[in-house]
Amino acid sequence: MHLDGKTAIVTGAGRGIGMEIAFLLAKEGAIVTVNDPGVGRGGEEISETPAQEVVSEIIAAGGKGDANTDSVSDYKGVGRMIQKVVDDHGKIDIIVNSAGLLRERMIWNMTEEDFDLVIDVHLKGHWNMCHHAIKHMRGAKSGRIVNFSSDAFKGSVGQCNYSAAKAGIIGLTRSIAKETSRYGITANAICPSADTRMTINDAVIANRQRKLETGLITQEEFDRASRPRGPEYIAPMVAYLCTEQALDINGHVFHVERGRIHNYHFGEELKALHKGGDGLFSIDELIEDIPGSIMSEVPRVAPPFEAAG
């Protein structure tokens, strides 16, 4: 077993991707705290106890685990959760931040609550977990953090709150990697693509078709997204990043889906435009030079504007 004796917390592990990760980490020998407050896709309260159900399955399979129902957006609650793991087991080795929710609206219809809730659970939730855990990991000179971003970091229609949070998580991850590498701690990010209650419903399928028709995604991207892709395909990469063998992988961002993994060189310089002398560009120079230099052959982020006939 690759993670024998390790202690782990997996957030959002009552269902979907987090659940599959919790199962695999436990199978590999980790003692897993399954965190899930039991809320709906949009954060609404529901009468379910998914964290305890997952722990029951882990124990039935011969693994070890505990349930926790705190919200990752609760700074003090997260502190208590991590302290309990340390008190019970003497250490915290692994943090997997997969908790999330969606409040999808176009920016002009989005409420302040929609924005704040998504930022609190995704971005602040990641920060809360990492902040409290790293205090213990530093002393142990060891730790593995796997954060969950999304391809939505590139921008996603109807999800400006979610996209902003997921882009922020990449910046957070890279910052943690740079700050903590000397303590034997790694932090990497996953952009998963899998069918879960968060990502697949009738509205999502219809929106995917609209994106294809308007050129926001390619036919290849549409076909890949339409193929059944269970959350179990994400878990192995996460588990790998938690092993000692992945110590040299730090600060990276990976897209993971069924049968496909690639890394992103996010934030790295692609092309540059230089000017000598006083270094002050004129507007005319930029108009003249940018299209043929730093924007040459750069993939479009959005389809080109087409004026009405």
Residue, then its C-alpha position, 0 to 999 in steps of 0.5 A: m500500500h502506497l499510503d500506509g499509516k498516512t493521515a488524510i482529510v478529503t473535503g467534499a468527500g460525501r459524493g462524486i470525485g471526493m468520495e472516490i478519492a477517499f475510497l482510494l486513499a483508504k484502500e492505499g492505507a491512509i486514515v481518512t477523515v471524510n469531510d462533507p456538510g451534506v448540502g445540495r449542488g448550490g449549497e442548500e441544506i438537505s437532510e442527508t449524511p453522506a460523510q458518515e455513509v462513506v466512512s461506513e463503506i471505508i470501514a466495511a472494506g477494511g479501511k480506517g476513517d472518520a466523518n466530519t461535517d464542518s463547512v470548509s468556509d468556517y475558519k475556526g471549524v476547519g482549525r478544529m477539524i485539523q487539530k482533531v486529526v493531529d490529536d487523534h493520530g499525531k500528525i496530518d499528512i495529506i489534504v485534498n480540497s475537493a469541496g465545492l458548489l455552484r451558483e450559475r448566473m450571468i454576471w448581470n443576474m448574479t447576486e452578491e450572495d451568489f458570488d460570496l458563497v462560491i468564493d467562500v467555499h472554493l477559494k477561502g475554503h482552500w485557504n482555510m484548509c491549507h493554512h491550518a494544515i501547513k502549521h503542522m506539516r512544517g514541523a513534520k517537514s512533510g506534507r501533500i496538498v492537492n487542490f481542485s481548480s477547474d478548466a473554468f480558470k480560463g473563463s466560463v460563461g455563467q460562472c464568473n464567480y466559479s472561474a474567479a475562484k478556480a483561477g485564484i486556487i491556481g495562484l494559491t497553489r503555486s504560492i504555497a509550493k514556493e513558500t513550503s517546498r523547503y519544508g518537504i511540503t508539495a502543493n499541486a492542483i487538479c482540473p478534473s473533468a468528470d460526470t458528477r451531480m455538480t457537473i452533469n444535468d439537463a441544463v449542463i448538457a444543453n449549455r454544452q451544445r450551445k457552446l459547440e454551436t457558438g464556437l466556445i468549444t471545439q467538436e473534439e472538446f464536445d465529443r470528449a465531454s459527451r463520453p461517460r467519464g466517472p469520478e473514479y478516473i480522477a482519484p489515481m492521479v490525486a493518490y499519486l501526488c500524495t505519495e513519496q514518489a511525487l516529492d519532486i512534483n510541486g506547484h503544477v496544474f494538471h487536467v485529469e479525465r478518463g484516459r487523459i492527463h495533461n499539464y498546464h504551464f499557467g503563468e509562464e511567459l509565452k511571448a514578449l515584446h521589448k523596446g529599448g531607450d526609455g521603454l515607453f511604448s506609444i499607442d500607435e506602436l502597440i497597435e502596429d506591433i502587438p498583432g504580429s508579435i505577442m498575439s501571433e498564433v496565440p489561441r483565441v480565448a473567445p470566438p471572434f466578434e461578428a457584427a450583425g448583418 
